[in-house]
């Protein structure tokens, strides 16, 4: 058997055969049955790859606490490793460091500085930080190290690392990061989500991928159809967990986790820490470390001027028109307008375009190619006004 590193194991077999696809009246994952893990002989695997850098080891408790305070980092749990302050202190393999240097990153963000030592140690982790804090790299780089120390995939094996995300746009953004940092060690990935043809996604899964980034509903479809399995999965990430629960994905998440061996490493990332997320963490994570950057509640970013204008419904159109007029007087501005419903999004977009503004919109009823195209136009500046429902509320990057 060939190995990527000196450690690892393999679980052979695809699991059960083809299953019926999710029917219109079926519950999510209705035909999926949880393996009886206590009766299976699972191949051992390694998940602790962290070797503390001498500079990190020699820091005093006072220095560590001063750094955490300066970065607004709070941690809870047992045997918490010290944070790193620069990339070299992470003791990443050369194939990771070369990509970090190529991307031009100068120093780790707060969530990365404390999150990497925890994740590389093989510990379960709950990370709470606002969107845009660098969470994706905080779990993708340890995932790459984890994968490179496991046995190569064999025919019929499912992914080694699974990342669950609430929306297709966020899933595709995560995939881009996985591509950039996985290319040097030839780690394959795929992104599976609804609203796009199943054929290409299923072919990727059949060929074998080390990383699968997925929205819960589409992954459930593939698991029920026997197109993939999660018996080789030893690294699980739940990204934007609070958002997934808000969207009603809890039954699918539970069904998916049932399919993964219980001794996996699990990392849960969230912008807030509501009761529902706490319950999920207590149930599915083992002896986890909780890492929080900033506030535990969803708070306004203090670097951004927030203006709240409480007005009547009939005043909104006039006030929005005035705001757009002011904002668009500067050619460099990009504007996002959020509305609660798809119908309202379409209505606002039509009104703005009628007034001569370059507005486009995205919401759940738009097909995937159109959503991708609109986001691309907004990112590149061809369209300077984006109207959206909350599908664009989390995790998307636009300069």
PEDA-V689932 format. One record per residue. RES is the residue in three letters. PHI is phi in whole degrees, 0 to 359 (999 if undefined). Layout:
res = (RES | RES)
phi = (PHI | PHI)
This chain:
res = (UNK | UNK | UNK | UNK | UNK | UNK | UNK | UNK | UNK | UNK | UNK | UNK | UNK | UNK | UNK | UNK | UNK | UNK | UNK | UNK | UNK | UNK | UNK | UNK | UNK | UNK | UNK | UNK | UNK | UNK | UNK | UNK | UNK | UNK | UNK | UNK | UNK | UNK | UNK | UNK | UNK | UNK | UNK | UNK | UNK | UNK | UNK | UNK | UNK | UNK | UNK | UNK | UNK | UNK | UNK | UNK | UNK | UNK | UNK | UNK | UNK | UNK | UNK | UNK | UNK | UNK | UNK | UNK | UNK | UNK | UNK | UNK | UNK | UNK | UNK | UNK | UNK | UNK | UNK | UNK | UNK | UNK | UNK | UNK | UNK | UNK | UNK | UNK | UNK | UNK | UNK | UNK | UNK | UNK | UNK | UNK | UNK | UNK | UNK | UNK | UNK | UNK | UNK | UNK | UNK | UNK | UNK | UNK | UNK | UNK | UNK | UNK | UNK | UNK | UNK | UNK | UNK | UNK | UNK | UNK | UNK | UNK | UNK | UNK | UNK | UNK | UNK | UNK | UNK | UNK | UNK | UNK | UNK | UNK | UNK | UNK | UNK | UNK | UNK | UNK | UNK | UNK | UNK | UNK | UNK | UNK | UNK | UNK | UNK | UNK | UNK | UNK | UNK | UNK | UNK | UNK | UNK | UNK | UNK | UNK | UNK | UNK | UNK | UNK | UNK | UNK | UNK | UNK | UNK | UNK | UNK | UNK | UNK | UNK | UNK | UNK | UNK | UNK | UNK | UNK | UNK | UNK | UNK | UNK | UNK | UNK | UNK | UNK | UNK | UNK | UNK | UNK | UNK | UNK | UNK | UNK | UNK | UNK | UNK | UNK | UNK | UNK | UNK | UNK | UNK | UNK | UNK | UNK | UNK | UNK | UNK | UNK | UNK | UNK | UNK | UNK | UNK | UNK | UNK | UNK | UNK | UNK | UNK | UNK | UNK | UNK | UNK | UNK | UNK | UNK | UNK | UNK | UNK | UNK | UNK | UNK | UNK | UNK | UNK | UNK | UNK | UNK | UNK | UNK | UNK | UNK | UNK | UNK | UNK | UNK | UNK | UNK | UNK | UNK | UNK | UNK | UNK | UNK | UNK | UNK | UNK | UNK | UNK | UNK | UNK | UNK | UNK | UNK | UNK | UNK | UNK | UNK | UNK | UNK | UNK | UNK | UNK | UNK | UNK | UNK | UNK | UNK | UNK | UNK | UNK | UNK | UNK | UNK | UNK | UNK | UNK | UNK | UNK | UNK | UNK | UNK | UNK | UNK | UNK | UNK | UNK | UNK | UNK | UNK | UNK | UNK | UNK | UNK | UNK | UNK | UNK | UNK | UNK | UNK | UNK | UNK | UNK | UNK | UNK | UNK | UNK | UNK | UNK | UNK | UNK | UNK | UNK | UNK | UNK | UNK | UNK | UNK | UNK | UNK | UNK | UNK | UNK | UNK | UNK | UNK | UNK | UNK | UNK | UNK | UNK | UNK | UNK | UNK | UNK | UNK | UNK | UNK | UNK | UNK | UNK | UNK | UNK | UNK | UNK | UNK | UNK | UNK | UNK | UNK | UNK | UNK | UNK | UNK | UNK | UNK | UNK | UNK | UNK | UNK | UNK | UNK | UNK | UNK | UNK | UNK | UNK | UNK | UNK | UNK | UNK | UNK | UNK | UNK | UNK | UNK | UNK | UNK | UNK | UNK | UNK | UNK | UNK | UNK | UNK)
phi = (999 | 269 | 237 | 282 | 223 | 275 | 239 | 136 | 206 | 220 | 249 | 271 | 107 | 267 | 89 | 285 | 285 | 301 | 237 | 294 | 293 | 296 | 277 | 297 | 257 | 282 | 280 | 303 | 69 | 302 | 270 | 280 | 245 | 291 | 301 | 274 | 300 | 290 | 259 | 260 | 267 | 270 | 294 | 294 | 218 | 260 | 224 | 255 | 239 | 270 | 243 | 301 | 291 | 307 | 296 | 287 | 298 | 272 | 288 | 284 | 301 | 295 | 295 | 297 | 294 | 295 | 295 | 298 | 297 | 295 | 259 | 57 | 262 | 235 | 227 | 225 | 143 | 258 | 48 | 277 | 292 | 292 | 287 | 260 | 245 | 213 | 300 | 299 | 287 | 283 | 51 | 289 | 299 | 301 | 292 | 274 | 298 | 297 | 286 | 300 | 294 | 296 | 283 | 81 | 289 | 265 | 206 | 291 | 286 | 301 | 293 | 285 | 302 | 265 | 287 | 299 | 301 | 290 | 294 | 292 | 281 | 84 | 277 | 287 | 216 | 248 | 249 | 246 | 198 | 290 | 302 | 90 | 266 | 95 | 295 | 300 | 295 | 297 | 250 | 288 | 296 | 299 | 298 | 296 | 297 | 302 | 297 | 291 | 251 | 248 | 295 | 300 | 294 | 249 | 307 | 93 | 282 | 274 | 291 | 272 | 243 | 238 | 244 | 261 | 225 | 284 | 231 | 295 | 297 | 293 | 301 | 292 | 293 | 298 | 300 | 299 | 295 | 298 | 296 | 298 | 266 | 264 | 295 | 292 | 248 | 55 | 273 | 271 | 218 | 215 | 235 | 243 | 202 | 287 | 86 | 227 | 302 | 284 | 307 | 299 | 295 | 293 | 296 | 301 | 297 | 293 | 291 | 105 | 227 | 282 | 239 | 241 | 255 | 214 | 273 | 301 | 298 | 293 | 296 | 302 | 304 | 291 | 294 | 294 | 280 | 74 | 286 | 205 | 215 | 241 | 284 | 268 | 289 | 236 | 223 | 244 | 237 | 250 | 265 | 50 | 300 | 296 | 293 | 298 | 290 | 302 | 276 | 85 | 272 | 304 | 300 | 293 | 298 | 297 | 297 | 293 | 297 | 302 | 277 | 250 | 305 | 289 | 269 | 296 | 262 | 236 | 236 | 247 | 239 | 205 | 271 | 225 | 229 | 285 | 302 | 295 | 291 | 300 | 298 | 298 | 296 | 296 | 279 | 245 | 250 | 243 | 44 | 278 | 260 | 258 | 243 | 233 | 245 | 86 | 267 | 279 | 253 | 285 | 248 | 293 | 290 | 287 | 277 | 242 | 288 | 252 | 240 | 254 | 242 | 275 | 215 | 283 | 302 | 290 | 274 | 299 | 300 | 295 | 294 | 296 | 300 | 295 | 298 | 299 | 300 | 293 | 295 | 282 | 293 | 256 | 295 | 276 | 281 | 243 | 232 | 246 | 243 | 258 | 225 | 284 | 242 | 297 | 299 | 292 | 301 | 299 | 296 | 296 | 299 | 300 | 293 | 296 | 294 | 296 | 275 | 94 | 269 | 279 | 254 | 226 | 218 | 223 | 198 | 296 | 274 | 282 | 287 | 297 | 302 | 292 | 298 | 299 | 294 | 298 | 298 | 297 | 297 | 291 | 298 | 276 | 90 | 293 | 241 | 259 | 233 | 244 | 254 | 207 | 277 | 286 | 297 | 256 | 276 | 227 | 80 | 280 | 250 | 218 | 294)
